[in-house]
Structure formats: C-alpha cells, structure tokens
Amino acid sequence: MTFIDSDEALWQRVRQNKGMDFDVFAVNTAELQRYIQASLVSPINTALIPNTVRQLPRFRQLNHIPGLVQQGKVFGMPYTYAEMGLIYDRQQVTTPPTSLTALWDPKYRGKVLVYNSSSHNFTLAAQSLGFDTPFHLSGTQWSAAVNQLIALRRNALDFYTEPEESVELFRQKHAALMLANYGSQQLQLLRKAGADVGYAIPKEGALAWLDSWAITRNTKKAALAHAWINYLLEPAPSQALEMRQGLANTVTESAHLQPQDRIIWLQPVESSERRQQLWERIYSGDRASKVLGP
C-alpha cells in the first residue's frame, strides 16, 4: 500500500510506468477524468462487486454522479466523501451561518480560515455570486470572481492545506469561521481537541469531493482489485472510515447531513492552469488590475 498526500502526487505516481506499479487506487471523481482520458484505468465489472447492494441509493445510481460512467462503462466506484461545510466557533458566532457569504461578512474580518486551493476557491466565489455554472467561468465572470476572492483574502486570518494544520490554526489564532475542505473530518478533529464548534451546510449547497476506487489499465490482478473494492464496501471498513477519520461512507447516512442539505459533487473546471495562476496572484496580495493583467 502506498500513501499519497495530493492529487498531483497521485497523478505522477500512477502515470509512471503507465500505472503498472499499482492495481487499484482511490481518486476523486473530478480528478478521475484525466486518468480516463490518458487510458490509465480500465472499466470496472460491477458484477464482481456484490456489496454495491449495501450502498445508499444515491451511490448506486452511478449515471447520476458526474464522471464515473463514460460510454456506458463504469470507471470509478464511490466509497467515501466529504462535504465542504462551514465550521464556526460557538463563542464568536452565536447564530449558525446559513450562507457562504458569511465568509465575507465584515464582522469576521481577520477571523476566517481559508483553504489554500485555486480550483475550489474560484468555484466557491462563483457559488457565492450566484453563478449557474461555478465550475465553468467565462467572460466577465472571471473579473467578478477575482474581485470576490480578493475580498475573501482581506477577511482571511490564514490559509491551510491539511486537516491537522487547520485545527492548529483554528485554535491558536482563535478563528471564528472556516470553510472546511475536509468537512466532518475537521469537525471531529476540532472537537477531539476540545474546541466548541458547530457545523453548517450553506444554503447554496456544499461542494463535496467523492473518492472512488479505480483499477489501473495494466493491472495483472484484476480479480483481486475487484475483491479489494468489494471488501471496502462492507460494514466494518465503512464504519472505520467514520470512527477513525470522521469521514462519511457510501453505506450509511452521514450524521452531519440533513435530508434538505444539498451537496454538489466536484467537477473538472474550465482551466485549472488559469485558476492556479490567478489564485497565486490573489494569495500574494495583488490588486485586481495586476491579478487580471498579463
């Protein structure tokens, strides 16, 4: 088993030797697309994964989840996910936030923790502005999103990348509000650390990553790869995800979601390169004219 700490590191490792170093790997649905396009994954034979009957209905309807099925073939099997809710300090935020716009509220100036991600943050800005297609910006939407993120930068106390880092920053710097990229995982870590925090799903809907198992195209152990996926959908491994990591699974309902809560699965964006370039300028503190300049 190999542990990977980022999407880019995973891409580099699987792409080496055309995936021959691995039989099966976990990847979110948005990232899965480039593995499919690069012919690095093979279709999954769902008949060899009988434990899919244990999954909740929304995870059995694979055609309804963007990115899992192409040309009638299944390339990813969902097994864990996290929605990006809002974590707040109950002492400083007495009324639970209901909207993403709380991250821009002037009363939380210098009190907001932000996830350091170009792709997610542009999507977040688009959501907060009410854009219909937050994963695909065009025209004047770019300048509006840039200005929105510059405003978020002004509200930011600090930026984080890892769950443990966010817990340390939240407690040491007395943050009031945080967009939780790792959702309930961060909530569990904070509560274990003794923080008095609440959790809210914004009315705009919470972005959510859905990790799925994929099988490499050149695997020589396809039967074992299918058996591995099948095993991870049994009750014990699914419960372990929740108990040890605070992550949701696809077999039981999340304790942190209500029936009315809306989650939005991540999708590939129009240009990850442009988002990255613009975010680096915003993160550095550049003005809008410089961010959007050449």
Secondary structure, DSSP 8 states (H G I E B T S, - for coil): -----SHHHHHHHHHGGGGTT-SEEEEEHHHHHHHHHTT-EE---GGG-GGGGGS-HHHH-GGGSTTSEETTEE--EEEEEEE--EEEETTT--S---SGGGGG-GGGTT-EEEE--HHHHHHHHHHHTT-S-TTS--TTHHHHHHHHHHHHHHHEEEEESSHHHHHHHHHHTT-SEEE-TTTHHHHHHHHHTT--EEEE--TT-EEEEEEEEEEETT-S-HHHHHHHHHHHTSHHHHHHIIIII--EESSS--TT--TT--EEE----S-HHHHHHHHHHHHTT--HHHHS--
